[in-house]
């Protein structure tokens, strides 16, 4: 059944969308997939430079597959993925595309509805496997990403053995907006500056900050910054 579905998809050329705010990345993926040793033929390869544009194009063209960057302007890849997957009339399978393999980003994209997660330094062979796997209705993760999902490992104090490390905090408890606010706090923005930058009220930012402090069980700004650094948020 899966084999026949794959044959059907390769015969009927694929429609894909590459959503990334860097044109060089979009062009690089298009060139890579256009190589003669690619397993697939493409009816169209469209581009989007931000999450909002990706959502609009997905509504119009009903793509077989969307490569979705995470950190994009206007609307990030996580929120764009949620909006696209909420449209039950369309299939629109999504593979997250990132330079990083932070656990909170991986889990956020999976929760949003992504069927895969690959790193931007991937080559044609892995791209082919990712497309084939996801088009056939399965999940695909780059090796580094898969290891993150299985659990992070660190060296013991004696540097002689590896053991599972405990998470510093439950970062998954933070909303995307709270993570955004935390990044700005760690970058030394004041609450007033954050409110202006995010076009929100000062009271809303104060509320977000209060909730973040409570969720992370820290006492002050220094604790927030320490947490952000440990979790690669800055």
Secondary structure, DSSP 8 states (H G I E B T S, - for coil): -HHHHHHHHHHS-EEEEEE-S-HHHHHHHHHHHTSTT-S--EEEEEEESSHHHHHHHHHHH--SEEEEESS-SSS-HHHHHHHHHT-TT---EEEEEES---HHHHHHHHHHT-SEEEETT--HHHHHHHHHHHHTT--EE-HHHHHHHH--EEE-TTSS-EEE---SS-GGGS-HHHHHHHHHHHTT--HHHHHHHHT--HHHHHHHHHHHHHHHT--SHHHHHHHHHHTT--
